[in-house]
Amino acid sequence: MEPDQTETTSKTALVVGANGVIGRNLINHLLTLPDWNVIGVSRRGGEDTRGLKYVAVDLLNEKETYEKLGNLSEVTHIFFAAYQDRPTWAELVQPNLAMLVNVVNTIEPIASNLQHISLMQGYKVYGAHLGPFKTPARETDAYHMPPEFNVDQQQFLEQRQPGSTWTWSALRPSVVCGFALGNPMNLAMVIAIYASMSKELGLPLRFPGKPGAYNSLLEMTDAGLLARATVWAATDERCANQAFNITNGDLFRWNELWPKIAAFFELETAPPLPMSLEVIMSDKETLWNCMVKKYGLENNSYKDVSSWRFGDFVFSWDYDFFADGSKARRFGFHDFIDTERMFMDIFEDFRRRKVIP
């Protein structure tokens, strides 16, 4: 029996966490595809354009979630990339699980053609944030002692799915790099702002992380590559109810990449010096405002371009940090990105957007 054409050609994506680096790049990718309408969900909302409408909603508020999303019966795919930051790992569980539960509880009963729920995770599933973990990490690795919201979210979908018409997938990228403002986890922005300020102050570019971190083996995930993988996993039936590590496909060490980043900004390097970016950059708002004026940059607030705490987190990894990405390739996703090129392209993009000088 031939599938109904309307079912296969007209899809509506509900992208939850629409203004983050992951959600924003996912929306941009979906809008290049011929058969998708997109609804972006975030606390801030956004500007509607052709094929895209925004809904501003506080997903932690169950009643508001139902009021704002409870009429979206056309949704066929939920892409969940929302994230609420909290001071401790334990405190992350309640808000991040609640947002997913509120969205699914609202959409599932009304969206008769709901086909897939895509969950954005990360290497926290493997305990990567706790210390040295087994590398390469694989999707079959055992969970670690809770609390861990990524695991709770996946288990919620696993328990909910049997008997449903929809399937789920979980995407596990490494550190995601791309363009987004006001994002608490944007490494490329950390490096770009740190380098630009070093240059403004006439300083060489020093690696600020732990001594061992300069030599660790790492990988990254380009936000555009992740967007393509996310849509692939949500629409290829082979991927139903599966988790996938999604990475650029290459490995690097800062000791080789850092001098190349310095060269991009026309900076010398100096020996690494462990320092907390959150501490040493806390008094740099005045410097930033002067740079915005001096170089005619977009008037982005210092808060919106600063992810110093996240930078400290990534630069503290004095252990290898990578996963096995071969499962996605075995299932049919073959895209890859050169990580050095990715960083340079993102920095160029920041310059085009007048985010940095």
N, C-alpha and C positions, 0 to 999 in steps of 0.2 A: 504494500500500500504506500502510495506517495505521501510524503509529509506535507502538511498544510503550509503553503508558501508564506502566508502571513506570519505563521509561527517562526519560520526560519529566517525571514528577512527583517522583521521589525522587532528589535529588542530594546528594552529600556533598562538602563543601568542606574542604580541608586548608589552613588559613590559617597560613602560616609567617611568624613575626614577630608573634605574636598580642597581645603586650603593648605594642607601639608605638602611636603616635597613629593610624597608618594601619590597622594590623591590628585594633586594638581597635574602631575605628569601623566597619570592614568586618564584623566579627563581629556587632556590634550591629544592623547593617542586615540581614544574612543571617537573623538570628533573628526579624525581623519578617516574613519571607517564608514562605509556607506549605509550600514543598516542599524545604527545605534542612535537612540535618543538618550540624553544624559540628564540626571537630576543630581545636583551636588548638594550635599548636606554638611553644614558646619555651624559653629556658634556664630561666626561673623557673617555668614551668607556671602553673596557675591553678585556680580552684574550678569544678568541673563543675556545670552547671545543665541544665535541660531542653533537649534538642536540642544541647547543647554539652559536649564533653569536652576536657580539656587533656592534652597530652603534654609533659613536660619533657625536653629533649634538647639536647645540645651538637652542633650540626650540623657543626661543624668536625671532629668525630670520626666518621670514616666508619663504623667498626665499631658505635659507639653509635647512629648514625643508623639503620643497618640493623636493629639489635636492637629499637629503640623504635618504628620506623615500618614495619618489614618485614611486619606482619600486617594493614595497613590496605588490604585489597583492595577495600573498598567506595568508595574515593575516586574521584570523577568529575571534580573540578576542583581544581587546585593554584593557590592564590593566594600568590605569593611576595613578601612585603614585609619580609623579614628584612634587617638591616643590621648590620655590624660596623664600628665606627669605628677608625681608625688615624691616626697622626700625619701621614702624607704621602699624596698621591694615589696614588703607586706602590704603597705598602703596602696600599691598599684592595683591589687587584685579587685577590690570592690568596685571602684569606678569603671575600670576597663571592662570587666565582665558585665556590669549593669548596662553600659551603653549598648553592647551587642545584644543582650537579652531584650532590652526595650525596643530595639529596631526590629528584631525577628518577631517578637510578640505582636508588634504593630502591623508589619507587612505580611507575614505569612498567612493570616486568616483572610486577608482581603485580596491578595494577588493570586488569582486563580492559575496564572501561567508562570508562577515563580519556578525557575529552572535551576538556579545555582546560587550558592552563598560562598563568596570568596573571602577568606580570612588572611589578613596580613600579620605575619609573625616575625620571627628573627631568631638569632642564635641563643637568645635567652632560654629557649627550649632545651638547649644542650648545656646550660649552665655557664655559658661563655662569659657572662658578666660577673661570675663569682670567683673566677680564677682559672688557672690552667685546666683545660678540658680536653677530652679525647679528640685528636685531630688525625685525619679529616673526620669531621662530624658527619654522621649519616642519618637519614630519616628514620632508620630502624633503631637508633640508639635509645637506651632506656631513659626515662624521665629522671629528674633529680628530685630531692626532697623539696616539697612546696615550702613557701608560697611561690607561685609562678602563674601570672595571669594568662600568658600565651597558652599554657597547657589547659587551664580552666576553660578558656574560650573554645578551644578545639573539642574538649570533652563535652561541652554543652551542645555543640553542633553534632557530634557523634551520637549523643543520646537522643537528640531531637530528630535526626534524619530518617531512621527506619520507618517505613510506611509512608514516607513523603514522596511527592513528585519531584522534589529538588535534590540535588547533590551538593557536596561542599568540596572545596580545595583549600589547602593552607600553603601560603608562599613564605619561604624562609630566606630572605635576603641577608647579606652581610650589611655593613654600613652603607646606607643608600645616599648617593650623591646626585644632586641636581639643583634646580632653582626653586627656592621658596623663601619668602620673608616671614619673620616672626615664628620660625620653626625652632623648637628646642633641641632638635637633633640634626644639624646641618653642618657636616664636617668641612665640606668645600668652602662654605661661607666663613667658618672659623679660620681656615688657613688663609683665605683671601683677605680678610679684614686684618688679621694678625700681620701678614706680610706687608700690606699697604701701610699700616701704621709703623712697622719697623722701618720701612723706606722713608716715611715722612720724618721720622726721628733720626735718620742717618745711621741706623743700626744694621748689622748683618742679621740674617735670618737664622735664629737658633732654634733647634728642635727643643721644645719645652717639656717633653715627657720623661718618664722614668728611664734610667740608664739602659736597661735591657730592652725597652720598647723600640729603640732605634734599630735594633737588629732582629726583631721578631719577624716571622713570616705571616703576611696578611693578605687579605683580598677585599675587594669592594664590590658594590652592585650599583651600576648606573641606573638612574631613575627611569630613563626611557626604555632600557632593556627590561627592567622589572615590569613596566607597564605592558609591554608586549607579552611577556611571560604570563602575567596575570590574566589577560584576556584569553590567551591560548589555553590555560588550565581551566578557565571557566566555560570554555566552549567546545573542548575536545572531550568526547565521552570517555576516552581512555583514562582521563585524569580524575574521574568521579571518585570522591571520597579518598583523595590522596594528598600527601604533603610533599613539597618539593623545595630543595635548596636551590636558590637562584643567585648565581654569581657571574661576574664578568668573564670568568674562565681562565684568568691568569693570577699569578701570585707576585707579591713584591715585598721588599723591605724598605723602610723609611731611609736607611743609610744610603740607598741608591737613588730613591725618588726625591728625597728632600733637596739635594743640590740642584736637581732639574727644576723643581718648583721655584727655588731661589733664582735660578737663571731666568725663568719666565718673568719674574718681577724685577729683573736686573739688579739682583742683590748678591752680595757675597754671603757665604755661610761662615758660622763660627762654631766651635765645639758645642754639642748639646749641653743644656743647663736645665736641670729639673726645676720647674716652677709652675705654680698653679695659675692658669690663665684666668680663672674666675677671680683670683685675688689681684693679680698684677694688672688686669684690664678693667678693674672696677672703677678706676679714676680717670678713664680715658674718654668719657663722653664729650668733654669740652674739646679735646683734640679731634674727635670724630666730627663734631659740628663745624669746626674750623675747616676740616678737609672737604666737607660737603659744600661749603661756601666757596672755598678756594678753587676747587676743580669742577664746580657746576654739576655736582652729582644729584641724583634724585633725592628728594628730601626724606630719606628713610631714617626713622628714629634709631638711636644707638641700640635700644632694646631689641628692635626688629632684626638687626643684623648680627646680634651677639648670641652665640650658643656656647659660651666659654665653658660651662659646666660639662657639656657633652664633649668638647674638645679635650678637657682634662681626662674624662673617662676613656676615650679612645687612645689617647697618648700614654695611658697608664698600663696598657697591655704589654707587659714584659714577657709574654708567652705567645706561642703561635696561635693564630686566630683564623681558621679556615675550615671549610666544609667540602664534602664530596658533592659536586654538581652533576654527576653522571646520570642520576636517575631521570632528571628532566630530559637529558639528551636521549636516553633509552626510550622515553615516552614520546619523543618527537620534537622537542624544542632545541634548536641548534644555534641560536644567536649567541654572539660573544662580542666583547668590547675590550680594547686595549686600555688598561687602567691609566697609564701615563697620559695617553691621548685624551681620555675622559676628563681628567683634571684640567688639562690645558684648554680643552673646549669649554668647560664650565667657567673657567676664569675669563676666557674671551667673551663668553655670554654675559658675565657680570659686567664687563667693561662696556659691551654694547648697550646694556640696560642702564648704564651709568650708576651702577651700585658701588663700584670701586673706580679709582682714577685709572 
